[in-house]
Amino acid sequence: GEYRYSSSGQVGRTLYTDKNGEIVVTNLPLGTYRFKEVEPLAGYTVTTMDTDVQLVDHQLVTITVVNQKLPRGNVDFMKVDGRTNTSLQGAMFKVMKEENGHYTPVLQNGKEVVVASGK
């Protein structure tokens, strides 16, 4: 995930979690800091918006931020003949997602998702 921290209203540095999901910040001056998750990992949603931390002399502070997996669903596509109602296999459908009144293609591994009817 992508996080930003700041002190006393200052614009802060952007930090990224490592392969273990951790960020370590060292050598900060004592004071109050705010950590904000800017961008969760793909497939997750932010559950904690901001975390304030008070740093005091010789104290290690550990913050745990929990993200929730986005729910998933399934759709079966079936194209049928309008007169006979028999299935027509092989019709291709591009999967689009609505966000803020606009539809954009769904991507997996950098490619648009296209599914075939009856498969």
N, C-alpha and C positions, 0 to 999 in steps of 0.2 A: 504494500500500500504506500501511498504518498502522504506524507505529513509535513506540516509547517509549524515551527515554534517561534514565539515572539516574547519579548520582555517589555513591559510598561508601554504597550501600544506601538512598539517599533515593528516594522515589517521584518519578518523573520526569515530564516534559512529554510529551504525545502530539503527534507530527508526522505529516504526510501528504506523500506524494510529489507533485510537481507534474506537469504534462502531459508532461515529459521523463523522468519516473521518478526525479527527483532531490530530495534534501533538503539544504539548506545551513543549518548552524548556526554562528553567529558569536558572538564575544565571550564564549566560555566560559572560566571560570577554569581554570588549568592543573591537571592531575590525570588520574585514570583514570575513564573513562566506559564504560558498557555500553549498547549499542543492541540492542533486541529488536524483531523484527518481530511485531507483535500480530495483524495481519490482512492476509493477502496479497490481492491483487486477485482478483476472481472468475475462476475457471478456472485458478488457479495454486496450487501448494503451496509451503510454506516448506521450504527446504533447509538454511538456516543459522539456528539458533535464536537465539544471542546472539553479538554481536561486541563484544569489549573493545577500547578505544582508549586509549592513553596520550598525552595532550597535553603537549607541551613547548614552551618559549618559541620563538616565530617559526617554527613548523612547521605546514604545511598537511597534514592527514591526509585521504586519500581512501579510502573504504570501498566496495567493490563487493559487492553481495548478489545472488546468482543464484537465481531461482525457476524451478521446472520447471512446464511446462504439464501440467495433469491429462490423463491419457489419456482418449480418447473412444471410444465404440463405437456401433454401429447395431443397431436391432431392427426387424424387419418383423412387423407384426401381421396375422394372417389368421383370420377367423372362418369356421367351416365348419358346414354342416348335419350334425347328429349321425347321421342315417340315410344320407344320400346322399353325404356328404363333399364336397359342392359348396360353393364359396365364397359367403359372404354379405357382400356389400359394404355399407359404410356403418355397420357397428357401431362405436360410439365407445368408446375406451379412454382413461381418465385415466392419465397417467404419474406414478408414485409412486416415491420413492427411500427405501430403508431406511437409517436411521442409528440406531445404539444401540437396536435392537429396535423402533423406531417408524417408520412410513411417513408421509412428508409429500409433498404435491404438488410436482412439479418446475415451476419458474417460468421463463418466458422473457419478457423485456420486461414484467415485473410481472404476467403472466397465467399461469394454470395451463395446462400442456401437455396437449392432448387430441388424439388421432390417430384416424383412421378406418380401418377394415379395408379392405384391397384398394386403397388409394390410395398 
